[in-house]
Amino acid sequence: MYKPTKTQFIDWLKSKRPGQHVGHSISYYGCPIARFITEMQDDVHMASVGGFLSLYELRGSGQTIKMGQMYELPKWARTFVDQVDLLASGTIITAKRALAVMEEM
């Protein structure tokens, strides 16, 4: 099962400028976790998040993951998505804001 770690996500957020746009609320493909996975995993063309993680077009990893296969998100990731999605639809999430959400969890 594919599971991004909390530490990997926090490190990715810290690698960004505080005001850098890392995603937006209530968006399957624009969710910061989806953007993190899309950017960090060489074999993922696109990820979407909506309670589950869907990975599209895995390439060259030797894994046998089919296009659109779904994985349950870890609890920390589901909590993060729930918190971000409390904001108005399409709210821009900066690295600083995402880190603040992670710290409050």
N, C-alpha and C positions, 0 to 999 in steps of 0.2 A: 504494500500500500504506500502511496506517495504521501509524505507528510512534511510540509515545510516546518521548520522550527521557529520558535519565538525568538531565539537568539539571532538566527539568520535574518529574520525580518527587522529586528531592532538594529542590527549592524547595517543593513541596507538603508534604513531610514537615516541613520547617523552619517552615512556616506553622502547624503544629499545636503544642499544648502538649506538652512532652516525655512526659508520662504519658498523653496522649490515645490511646485505642484507635483504631488505623488499620486493623485487620484481624486475621485469625487464620490459623494454619497449616492446611495440608491442606484448603483450601476453595476451590472454583472461584469462588464469588461473594464470599467473605469475604477473599480474598487482598488484601493492601494495594495491589497494582498494579491489580486489578480495581476496588477502591474509588476509587482515584485517578482512573482513567479515567471511571468513572461520575460522580464528583463534578465533574471538571474539564471534561468535554466536554458542552456544552449539547445536542448532538444524540444523545447516548447515553443511553438509558433504563437499561440494565443491561449490564455487561461481566462476562465470566467468563474465568478464566485456568486453563489446564491444559496447558501446553506450547505452546498456541496461544492467541491472544486472540480471543474471540467477542464481537461487538457485537450488541446487540439493540435494535430499534426506533429506528434513527437517524431524527431528525426535523428537517426544515427546513434542512438544511445544503447542499442542492443536490447532495450526493453520491449516488451510486447504489449504496449498500451495502444489501444485503438482510438481513432479520432473521436473525440467527444466522450471518452470514458470518464466516469464520475468517481470521485473519492470523497469520503467524509472528511470535513475539515476538523483539525484538532480543536479542542474546546477553547483554547486561547484565541484562535482565529475566528471562531463563531462569535465569541464575546466581542472581539474588536469590530467585526462587521455589524453586529447589533448596535453597538455604541455609535459608530460612524453613521449608520442609517437612521439614527434618531434626528439627525440634522435635516434641514430642508433638502428636497430632491435636487441633485446637481451641485450641492455645495462643494466648493473646491477644498480639498484636503492638502495642506502643506506638510512637509516633513515634520516641522515643529508641532503642528496640531496632532499628527498621527502619533508622535512620540508621547505627547501629553496624554492622549487616550490610553496608550499602552501603560504609562506610569500609573494611571488612575485605576486600572483593572486589578 
